[in-house]
Amino acid sequence: DGRLTDAKGRTVNFKNTLLIMTSNIGSEIISRLDNFGFKDKKKKRAAISQKQIHDKLMQSLRDHFKPEFLNRLDEIVIFHSLGLKEIQAIVELQLADIEKILKEKKIKIETTPKAKKFLAQKGLDPVYGARPLKRLIQSEILDPLAMMIIEKNKKLKKIITVDEKNRRIIFK
């Protein structure tokens, strides 16, 4: 019917809705296999096929969820761990968002390639994905910038360069 009813009996139109649920169930399997080079098709070993990986992950899901729940899912998509290339792309997206926010305050921010590389390397965590990167950008860039803006720091100019020096983010 395309309806969802919550615990209080309220009904919401779900006719044109796509639900995406995520889980880390089976992530240890993917992590272990990614570490052996299975993401790289050239290094793929014949001993374990994609079907075998899929079967192991599905068994993990069956061990955790009841068949009645799994049967209601239309599709199960398997994602591999994020690598440095993906984290670098996320760094670019996150910094672009910061640039937009600061542009409204008439502040231009430029991030050096060295700082971007540092953020990507420090924020790379195959187990936890991109969440540590988001926290890193918050603590290393957003929090200090917010304090500068709040304090109306005299050093705060209209153009701020974010750089890396001695494994720390610095502002110029």
C-alpha positions in Angstrom: 0.0 0.0 0.0 3.0 2.3 0.3 2.2 3.2 4.0 4.3 3.3 7.1 2.8 3.3 10.5 4.9 4.3 13.5 4.7 3.1 17.1 2.1 5.8 17.9 -0.2 4.8 15.1 0.6 7.7 12.8 0.6 6.8 9.1 3.0 8.2 6.5 2.8 7.9 2.7 5.6 5.6 1.6 4.4 5.1 -1.9 7.4 6.5 -3.7 10.0 5.7 -1.1 13.3 3.9 -1.3 14.8 2.7 2.0 18.5 2.3 2.3 19.7 0.5 5.4 23.4 -0.1 6.2 25.1 -2.6 8.3 28.6 -3.6 9.2 27.6 -7.2 9.4 30.3 -9.2 7.5 32.6 -6.2 7.3 35.4 -8.3 8.8 35.1 -10.7 5.9 35.3 -7.8 3.4 38.2 -6.2 5.3 40.1 -9.4 5.4 39.6 -10.1 1.7 40.4 -6.4 0.7 43.7 -6.8 2.5 44.5 -9.7 0.3 44.0 -7.6 -2.9 40.6 -8.8 -4.0 39.5 -5.3 -4.9 42.2 -5.3 -7.6 40.9 -7.6 -10.3 44.5 -8.2 -11.6 45.5 -9.7 -8.3 42.3 -11.6 -7.7 43.0 -15.1 -6.6 41.1 -18.0 -8.1 40.7 -19.6 -4.7 37.9 -17.3 -3.6 35.4 -16.1 -6.2 32.9 -13.2 -5.9 30.2 -15.8 -5.4 32.0 -17.3 -2.5 32.4 -13.8 -0.9 28.7 -13.1 -1.5 27.8 -16.5 0.1 29.9 -15.8 3.2 28.3 -12.4 3.6 24.8 -13.8 3.1 25.6 -16.4 5.8 26.6 -13.6 8.2 23.3 -11.9 7.5 21.3 -15.1 8.0 23.2 -15.6 11.3 22.1 -12.2 12.5 18.6 -11.5 11.0 15.5 -13.7 10.8 14.6 -15.1 7.4 11.3 -13.1 7.5 13.2 -9.8 7.6 15.7 -10.8 4.9 12.9 -11.9 2.6 11.4 -8.4 2.7 14.6 -6.9 1.3 14.5 -6.3 -2.5 18.3 -5.9 -2.9 21.4 -6.4 -0.8 24.4 -4.4 -2.1 27.9 -5.2 -0.9 30.5 -2.4 -0.6 34.2 -2.9 -0.2 36.3 -0.8 2.3 37.1 2.7 1.3 40.7 3.2 0.0 42.9 6.3 -0.1 41.5 7.3 -3.5 37.9 7.3 -2.2 38.9 9.1 1.0 40.7 11.8 -1.1 37.5 12.4 -3.0 35.6 12.7 0.2 38.1 15.2 1.5 37.5 17.3 -1.7 33.7 17.2 -1.2 34.0 18.1 2.5 36.3 21.0 1.8 34.0 22.2 -1.0 31.1 22.3 1.6 33.3 24.3 4.0 34.2 26.8 1.2 30.5 27.3 0.5 29.7 28.0 4.1 32.5 30.4 4.5 31.7 32.2 1.2 28.5 33.4 2.9 30.6 35.0 5.6 32.8 36.6 2.8 35.8 34.4 3.8 37.7 32.5 1.2 39.5 29.3 2.2 42.1 27.6 0.2 43.5 24.2 1.1 46.9 23.2 -0.1 47.4 19.8 -1.7 49.8 18.9 1.2 47.0 19.6 3.7 44.5 17.6 1.6 46.9 14.6 1.4 47.5 14.8 5.2 43.7 14.8 5.9 43.1 11.9 3.6 46.0 9.8 5.1 45.1 10.6 8.7 41.4 10.2 8.1 41.7 6.8 6.3 40.3 4.0 8.4 39.3 0.9 6.5 37.2 -0.4 9.5 35.2 2.7 10.2 35.0 4.2 6.7 34.7 8.0 6.3 33.3 8.8 9.8 36.8 9.4 11.3 37.6 11.7 8.4 34.5 13.8 9.2 35.5 14.1 12.8 39.1 15.0 11.8 37.9 17.8 9.6 35.7 19.0 12.4 38.4 19.1 14.9 41.3 20.2 12.7 39.6 22.8 10.5 36.0 23.7 11.5 36.5 24.1 15.2 39.6 26.3 15.0 37.9 28.4 12.2 34.7 28.8 14.2 36.8 30.0 17.2 38.6 32.5 15.0 35.3 33.8 13.7 33.6 34.0 17.1 36.6 35.8 18.6 36.8 38.0 15.6 40.5 37.2 15.6 42.6 40.0 14.2 44.6 37.4 12.3 41.5 36.3 10.5 41.7 37.6 6.9 39.4 37.4 4.0 41.5 34.6 2.5 42.7 31.8 4.7 45.1 29.1 3.5 44.9 25.7 5.2 48.2 23.9 5.1 50.1 21.1 6.9 53.3 21.4 8.8 54.9 18.9 11.1 51.9 16.6 10.8 49.5 19.3 12.0 47.0 21.5 10.2 48.0 25.2 10.2 46.2 28.4 9.0 47.9 31.2 7.1 
